Structure formats: structure tokens, C-alpha cells
Amino acid sequence: MRRAPVALVASLALGAATITGCGSDSLDEGGGSGEGSSSSGSGEVEVSVNQELADQVPQEIRDKGTLTIGTDASYAPNEFLAEDGKTVQGFDVDLFDAVAASLDLETQWQPAKFDSIITGVDGGKYDMGISSFTINDERKQQVNMVSYFNAGTQWAAAPGNPENVDPEAPCGLTVAVQKGTVQQEEDLPAKEDECESEGEPIEVLVYEGQDQATAAVGSGKADAMLADSPIVAYAVKQSDGKIEAVGDIYDAAPYGYVVPQDDEEMAELFAEALTALKEDGAYDSVLEEWGVQDGGIDEFAVNP
């Protein structure tokens, strides 16, 4: 259900492990050099070139050989920075590296602020964006989106839920959220309006990085935070008991790869590559490696 932003801090700030244009709008141009990791395939799953699909990659993209991808590397386990502070890793990275490898292409992952990525794709700074983007009508008006995963929203609070956080009744709470996320832009506003009318306003703390929002709960600055369900599950696991999930997962929706509007051909090719990886087991293997298999889907589509 994402979202927004930049390089991950290597811990929750809780003493736990990590969680934290101008130019063409076409895949055949755009993309540039810069910091970020470069890869030719998943580090966890062996992927062979699917020659039938690779032969359909436009010649200009084959000649370039590398796709530059904008991503907000603060959203573990989906996309986050490794201990070297530069290499982008996560299930999103491994999965698309497998897609790219099957098309005989390499990848270069460029950390960016989440709310700048679609603009960067549209302006040609990035060939595409992969950053846990929830597919919605507003985004589909700007870019093509290829479905590849399903996630909902979940809340988290301090252990034992001392403030009695109830996602369905959040009035009077201080709530942390990441800027530009579906949670900040679509979920919380309605709750804020309702609570304001009841005389118990919500105080919303908006952070550039999800790791910062999570840390606000661990430090007691916020009563609760909300984010995509796999992010909350991973944050709870890595927090060393500093936070726990509260309430049910709701509003499940698909994530999508962000591809320029003029490159529907490549978007369709990515969907076909995902289908082939699903059929040979590589898709499920990547998700299982990261413990996010519950969000796996069976059909992949452009602008569903």
C-alpha cells in the first residue's frame, strides 16, 4: 500500500536489526549512473534466460542491457539497504532481478524518495520504479503498472498495547506514518476527519522513512504506526520486542511495477516473465526466502 522515501537506517533505532526530470519517458532512454547496486539476477534463486521472451525485448533496450530502477530503500523486507549502506536488497529486488535475468537484462537500483519515483520514471530519470507501489487509478493515469504481489494495511503499537490502540477507533492517538503512502494519503484522512468531528483529534506524525515511523513507536513518541502488512510483520520480527502488531490486515490490494506510459510493450513483457517464473517455481521461491509468500499472486496483469 505504499508509499515513500530514501535510504534506510540500518536499525529501528531501537537496537534491533535493519528495517528500515528531464528527458525521455521511455524505457529505451533514461536511467543514469549513480549510487546503487547493479545486478544480473536474484542472489537467492537460480534463473535462466527465457530466450523466447528475451527475443521480444526491444533492440534499443537489449543494446543498453541494464534497467535503472528508482526505489525507496527504507521499506524492509521489500526494499532496504544492506549493511554497506549502498546495496539495495529485499524481496522486491530479488524478484525483479529474476524477471530481468530471465529477459537477459541487468539491473541498477537507485535509492530515491518514494514520492519522487513516479515523476522520475515519467521524466526519464529512471527506466522504471519498484518500491511497493499500490496500484490505484491515480497512478495508472500517469504510468503503466504491472501487478506482482498483494498487501494490505496493518497497525503496530508498543508491547501489550498500553494505549489500547484500535485501528477502527484511533481517536486521540498519536500515529506515525510514512509520507506519500496510501496509509497517509488515503487511509488516515478519513479517520482524522471523523475524530476531529468527535472532538478527539488524531495527531499524525509524518516521516520521510518507514524506519523512522517505526522507531517513533519503539521510542514512545507515537502510540502506533501503520504500514503495509509485510513491512509491519518484518518490523515486529526485527524489533526485539519493542513493537507488536495490533488489529487485522485490511484493504488488501496489489503492488505494481511502475513503467512509463509509452512502454506498454515492456510492461506486458514483464507480466509474461512473471508468469513464466511462477510456472517454474522461481517466483514462489523468492517470496519464501523472504517469508512473504502469503502475499503471492497467481496472475500478473498490466493496469489491472
C-alpha positions as CSV (number, residue, x, y, z in Angstrom):
1,M,0.0,0.0,0.0
2,R,3.0,2.3,-0.3
3,R,4.0,4.9,-0.3
4,A,7.5,7.0,0.2
5,P,11.3,7.6,0.6
6,V,15.0,7.2,0.8
7,A,17.8,5.2,2.2
8,L,17.3,3.0,5.1
9,V,18.8,3.4,8.5
10,A,20.4,0.1,9.5
11,S,18.2,-0.3,12.6
12,L,14.9,0.5,14.1
13,A,16.7,3.0,16.3
14,L,15.6,0.5,18.9
15,G,18.8,-1.5,19.0
16,A,17.3,-4.0,16.6
17,A,18.3,-5.2,13.1
18,T,17.6,-3.3,9.9
19,I,14.3,-2.1,8.6
20,T,14.3,0.4,7.9
21,G,13.1,15.3,-14.6
22,C,14.0,15.9,-17.6
23,G,14.5,13.7,-20.6
24,S,12.7,10.8,-22.3
25,D,9.9,8.9,-20.5
26,S,10.7,5.7,-22.4
27,L,12.5,2.6,-21.3
28,D,14.8,2.8,-24.2
29,E,16.3,6.1,-22.9
30,G,16.5,7.5,-19.4
31,G,18.2,5.9,-16.4
32,G,21.5,7.1,-15.5
33,S,24.6,6.2,-13.5
34,G,24.8,6.9,-9.8
35,E,25.0,5.1,-6.5
36,G,23.1,1.9,-6.1
37,S,23.6,-1.8,-6.7
38,S,23.8,-3.4,-10.1
39,S,22.7,-7.0,-10.6
40,S,22.0,-9.5,-13.3
41,G,19.7,-11.8,-11.3
42,S,18.4,-13.0,-7.9
43,G,21.0,-13.7,-5.3
44,E,18.9,-16.5,-3.9
45,V,17.2,-18.2,-6.8
46,E,18.9,-19.5,-10.0
47,V,17.2,-18.1,-13.1
48,S,17.9,-19.0,-16.7
49,V,17.4,-16.7,-19.7
50,N,13.9,-17.3,-21.2
51,Q,15.0,-16.9,-24.8
52,E,11.5,-16.7,-26.2
53,L,10.8,-13.7,-24.0
54,A,14.3,-12.2,-24.2
55,D,14.0,-12.1,-28.0
56,Q,10.9,-9.8,-27.6
57,V,12.9,-7.1,-25.7
58,P,13.1,-4.1,-28.0
59,Q,16.6,-3.8,-29.6
60,E,17.4,-0.4,-28.0
61,I,16.8,-1.9,-24.5
62,R,18.9,-5.0,-25.4
63,D,21.7,-2.8,-26.6
64,K,21.7,-0.9,-23.3
65,G,21.4,-4.1,-21.3
66,T,20.7,-2.5,-18.0
67,L,17.4,-1.2,-16.4
68,T,17.8,1.7,-14.0
69,I,15.2,1.3,-11.2
70,G,14.1,4.0,-8.8
71,T,13.3,2.6,-5.3
72,D,12.8,3.9,-1.8
73,A,15.2,1.7,0.2
74,S,13.6,2.2,3.6
75,Y,10.9,-0.5,3.4
76,A,12.2,-3.8,4.7
77,P,11.8,-6.5,3.8
78,N,10.6,-5.3,0.4
79,E,13.5,-2.9,-0.4
80,F,16.2,-1.7,2.0
81,L,19.9,-1.0,2.2
82,A,22.4,-3.7,3.2
83,E,25.0,-3.1,5.9
84,D,27.3,-1.4,3.4
85,G,24.8,1.4,3.2
86,K,24.8,1.3,-0.6
87,T,23.5,-2.1,-1.9
88,V,19.7,-2.3,-2.2
89,Q,18.3,-5.6,-1.1
90,G,14.9,-7.2,-0.3
91,F,12.2,-9.4,-1.8
92,D,11.3,-6.7,-4.4
93,V,14.9,-6.6,-5.5
94,D,15.4,-10.4,-5.7
95,L,12.1,-10.9,-7.6
96,F,12.7,-8.3,-10.2
97,D,16.3,-9.2,-10.6
98,A,14.9,-12.7,-11.5
99,V,12.5,-11.1,-14.0
100,A,15.3,-9.1,-15.6
101,A,17.7,-12.1,-15.7
102,S,15.0,-14.1,-17.5
103,L,15.0,-11.4,-20.1
104,D,18.8,-11.3,-20.3
105,L,18.9,-7.9,-18.7
106,E,20.8,-6.4,-15.7
107,T,19.5,-4.0,-13.1
108,Q,20.8,-0.9,-11.4
109,W,18.9,0.1,-8.3
110,Q,18.8,3.8,-7.4
111,P,17.7,4.8,-3.9
112,A,15.2,7.7,-4.1
113,K,12.5,9.4,-2.2
114,F,9.3,7.5,-2.7
115,D,7.2,10.4,-3.7
116,S,9.7,11.4,-6.4
117,I,9.9,8.0,-8.2
118,I,6.9,8.1,-10.4
119,T,7.9,11.7,-11.5
120,G,11.4,10.3,-12.2
121,V,10.0,7.5,-14.3
122,D,7.8,9.9,-16.2
123,G,10.7,12.3,-16.8
124,G,13.2,9.6,-17.9
125,K,15.4,9.7,-14.8
126,Y,14.6,6.0,-14.1
127,D,13.6,3.3,-16.6
128,M,11.1,2.1,-14.1
129,G,10.1,2.3,-10.4
130,I,9.8,-0.6,-8.0
131,S,9.0,0.4,-4.4
132,S,5.9,-1.4,-3.1
133,F,3.6,0.9,-5.1
134,T,0.0,0.0,-4.6
135,I,-1.9,0.0,-7.9
136,N,-4.6,2.7,-7.9
137,D,-6.5,4.7,-10.5
138,E,-4.5,7.9,-9.9
139,R,-1.1,6.2,-10.5
140,K,-2.5,4.4,-13.6
141,Q,-3.3,7.8,-15.1
142,Q,0.4,8.6,-15.0
143,V,2.2,5.3,-15.7
144,N,1.7,1.6,-16.6
145,M,1.6,-0.7,-13.6
146,V,2.3,-4.4,-13.6
147,S,0.8,-6.4,-10.7
148,Y,3.2,-8.8,-8.9
149,F,2.2,-9.1,-5.2
150,N,-0.7,-8.4,-2.8
151,A,-0.5,-6.5,0.5
152,G,-2.9,-4.9,3.0
153,T,-2.5,-2.3,5.8
154,Q,-1.8,-3.2,9.4
155,W,-1.1,-1.3,12.6
156,A,1.5,-1.7,15.3
157,A,1.9,-0.5,18.8
158,A,4.1,-0.9,21.9
159,P,4.2,-4.4,23.5
160,G,1.0,-5.1,25.4
161,N,-0.8,-2.3,23.6
162,P,-0.7,0.0,26.6
163,E,-2.6,2.8,24.8
164,N,-5.4,0.4,23.7
165,V,-4.8,1.1,20.1
166,D,-7.7,0.0,17.9
167,P,-7.3,0.7,14.2
168,E,-11.1,1.1,13.9
169,A,-11.2,3.6,16.7
170,P,-7.9,5.7,16.6
171,C,-9.3,8.9,18.0
172,G,-7.0,10.7,20.5
173,L,-3.9,8.7,19.4
174,T,-0.5,9.9,18.1
175,V,0.1,7.9,15.0
176,A,3.3,7.6,12.9
177,V,3.2,7.1,9.1
178,Q,5.4,7.4,6.1
179,K,5.0,10.3,3.8
180,G,3.4,9.6,0.4
181,T,2.0,6.2,1.4
182,V,-1.5,5.1,0.7
183,Q,-1.9,5.0,4.5
184,Q,-1.0,8.7,4.8
185,E,-2.9,9.9,1.7
186,E,-6.0,7.7,1.7
187,D,-6.4,5.8,4.9
188,L,-5.7,8.4,7.7
189,P,-7.5,11.5,6.3
190,A,-11.0,10.0,6.7
191,K,-10.1,8.8,10.3
192,E,-8.7,12.3,11.0
193,D,-11.9,14.0,9.9
194,E,-14.1,11.7,11.9
195,C,-12.1,12.1,15.1
196,E,-11.9,15.8,14.6
197,S,-15.7,16.0,14.4
198,E,-15.9,13.9,17.6
199,G,-13.6,16.3,19.5
200,E,-10.7,13.7,19.8
201,P,-8.3,14.6,17.0
202,I,-5.6,12.2,15.9
203,E,-2.0,13.6,16.0
204,V,-0.3,12.3,12.8
205,L,3.5,12.3,12.7
206,V,4.6,12.1,9.1
207,Y,8.1,10.8,8.4
208,E,10.2,10.5,5.2
209,G,11.2,6.9,6.0
210,Q,9.2,4.0,7.3
211,D,12.1,3.1,9.6
212,Q,11.6,6.5,11.3
213,A,7.9,5.9,11.7
214,T,8.6,2.5,13.3
215,A,11.2,3.9,15.6
216,A,8.8,6.6,16.8
217,V,6.6,3.8,18.2
218,G,9.6,2.0,19.8
219,S,10.7,5.2,21.5
220,G,7.3,6.1,22.8
221,K,7.0,9.2,20.6
222,A,4.0,7.7,18.8
223,D,1.3,5.4,20.2
224,A,1.0,3.5,16.9
225,M,2.1,3.3,13.3
226,L,0.5,1.8,10.2
227,A,2.1,0.5,7.1
228,D,1.9,-2.3,4.5
229,S,1.3,-5.7,6.1
230,P,4.6,-7.3,5.2
231,I,6.5,-4.3,6.5
232,V,4.7,-4.4,9.8
233,A,5.3,-8.2,10.1
234,Y,9.0,-7.8,9.4
235,A,9.4,-4.7,11.7
236,V,7.8,-6.7,14.6
237,K,10.1,-9.6,13.9
238,Q,13.2,-7.4,13.9
239,S,12.2,-5.1,16.8
240,D,13.4,-7.3,19.6
241,G,10.1,-7.0,21.4
242,K,9.8,-3.2,21.0
243,I,6.6,-3.3,18.9
244,E,3.7,-5.7,18.2
245,A,1.0,-5.9,15.5
246,V,-2.5,-4.8,16.5
247,G,-5.8,-5.4,14.7
248,D,-6.4,-7.2,11.4
249,I,-4.9,-6.7,8.0
250,Y,-7.4,-4.7,5.8
251,D,-7.7,-3.1,2.4
252,A,-5.6,-5.7,0.6
253,A,-4.5,-4.5,-2.9
254,P,-1.8,-5.4,-5.5
255,Y,1.6,-3.9,-5.7
256,G,2.7,-2.9,-9.2
257,Y,5.9,-2.2,-11.1
258,V,5.9,1.4,-12.5
259,V,6.6,1.5,-16.2
260,P,6.4,4.6,-18.5
261,Q,3.1,5.1,-20.2
262,D,4.8,4.9,-23.6
263,D,6.3,1.4,-22.8
264,E,3.2,-0.8,-22.5
265,E,5.1,-3.4,-24.6
266,M,7.7,-3.8,-21.9
267,A,5.1,-3.8,-19.2
268,E,3.3,-6.7,-20.9
269,L,6.7,-8.4,-21.2
270,F,7.3,-8.1,-17.5
271,A,3.9,-9.6,-16.8
272,E,4.8,-12.6,-19.1
273,A,8.1,-13.0,-17.4
274,L,6.5,-13.1,-14.0
275,T,4.0,-15.7,-15.3
276,A,6.9,-17.9,-16.5
277,L,8.7,-17.5,-13.2
278,K,5.5,-18.5,-11.4
279,E,5.2,-21.6,-13.5
280,D,8.8,-22.8,-12.9
281,G,8.7,-22.1,-9.2
282,A,11.2,-19.2,-9.1
283,Y,8.5,-16.7,-8.1
284,D,7.4,-18.6,-5.1
285,S,11.0,-19.4,-4.1
286,V,11.9,-15.8,-3.9
287,L,8.8,-14.9,-1.7
288,E,9.5,-17.9,0.5
289,E,13.1,-16.8,1.0
290,W,11.8,-13.5,2.5
291,G,8.9,-15.0,4.4
292,V,6.3,-13.0,2.4
293,Q,4.7,-15.9,0.5
294,D,1.2,-15.1,1.9
295,G,1.2,-12.1,-0.5
296,G,1.9,-14.1,-3.6
297,I,-0.5,-14.0,-6.5
298,D,-1.2,-16.3,-9.4
299,E,-2.0,-13.9,-12.3
300,F,0.0,-10.9,-13.4
301,A,-1.5,-8.1,-15.4
302,V,-0.8,-4.6,-16.8
303,N,-3.1,-1.9,-15.2
304,P,-5.5,-4.4,-13.6
